[in-house]
C-alpha cells in the first residue's frame, strides 16, 4: 500500500487549525482523514521550526553576502585572465615593443 503524502500548504492549514484550538485533534482527524498521531507530529514540527522564521532575514543576508563574495571572486579571476590575455596579445602584435620604444 502506497503511503499518502500531503502538501506543505495542507499541513500548514491543519496546524493552524490545531493551534486555534477550536476543534479537538480527534475532530480534525475525522474531518481531514489524517491520523491523530500524524497531526501531533505536524504540530510538534511546526512549533520546533517556528523560531527559524524570525531568523530568515539573517539567513537571507548571509546567503546574499556569500553570493556577492563569490561573484566578486569570479570577477577578480576574470580581470586577471583578461589582463594576462591583453599582455599576451600586446606581445604577439608587437604593440608592447612600440610603446616601449616611444617611451625610451
C-alpha positions in Angstrom: 0.0 0.0 0.0 1.4 3.4 -1.0 1.9 6.0 1.7 -0.2 9.1 1.3 1.7 12.4 1.1 0.3 15.8 2.0 1.3 19.2 0.6 3.0 21.7 2.8 0.1 24.1 2.4 -2.3 21.4 3.6 -0.1 20.7 6.6 0.1 24.4 7.4 -3.6 24.8 7.2 -4.3 21.9 9.6 -1.5 23.0 12.0 -3.1 26.5 12.2 -6.5 24.9 13.0 -4.8 22.8 15.7 -3.2 25.9 17.2 -6.6 27.8 17.2 -7.9 25.0 19.4 -11.4 25.4 18.1 -11.6 21.6 17.4 -10.0 18.7 19.1 -7.3 16.6 17.4 -9.9 13.8 17.0 -12.3 16.1 15.3 -9.7 17.4 12.9 -8.5 13.8 12.3 -12.0 12.8 11.3 -12.6 15.9 9.3 -9.4 15.7 7.2 -8.9 11.9 7.2 -5.4 12.2 8.8 -4.4 10.1 11.8 -4.1 11.8 15.2 -0.5 10.9 15.6 0.4 12.5 12.3 -1.4 15.7 13.4 0.6 15.7 16.6 3.8 15.2 14.6 3.0 18.1 12.3 2.2 20.4 15.3 5.4 19.5 17.0 7.4 20.1 13.8 5.8 23.4 13.3 6.4 24.6 16.8 10.0 23.5 16.7 10.7 25.3 13.5 8.8 28.5 14.4 11.8 30.4 15.8 13.6 29.9 12.4 11.0 32.0 10.7 12.4 35.0 12.6 15.9 34.2 11.6 15.0 34.2 7.9 16.2 37.7 7.3 19.6 36.9 8.8 19.8 33.7 6.8 18.9 35.6 3.6 21.5 38.2 4.3 24.1 35.5 4.8 23.2 33.9 1.5 23.3 37.2 -0.3 26.7 38.1 1.2 28.1 34.7 0.2 26.7 35.2 -3.4 28.3 38.6 -3.6 31.6 37.4 -2.4 31.5 34.5 -4.9 30.7 37.0 -7.7 33.5 39.3 -6.7 36.0 36.4 -6.6 34.8 35.3 -10.0 35.1 38.8 -11.4 38.6 39.3 -10.0 39.5 36.0 -11.7 38.1 37.3 -14.9 40.1 40.5 -14.6 43.3 38.5 -14.0 42.6 36.3 -17.0 41.8 39.4 -19.3 44.9 41.2 -18.1 47.1 38.2 -19.0 45.3 37.9 -22.3 45.9 41.6 -23.1 49.6 41.3 -22.2 49.9 38.2 -24.4 48.1 40.0 -27.3 50.3 43.1 -27.0 53.4 40.9 -27.0 52.3 38.9 -30.1 51.2 42.0 -32.0 54.4 43.9 -31.3 52.4 46.8 -29.8 54.2 46.4 -26.5 57.6 46.9 -28.2 56.4 50.0 -30.0 55.1 51.6 -26.8 58.4 50.8 -25.0 60.4 52.4 -27.9 58.3 55.5 -27.7 58.9 56.0 -24.0 62.6 55.3 -24.2 
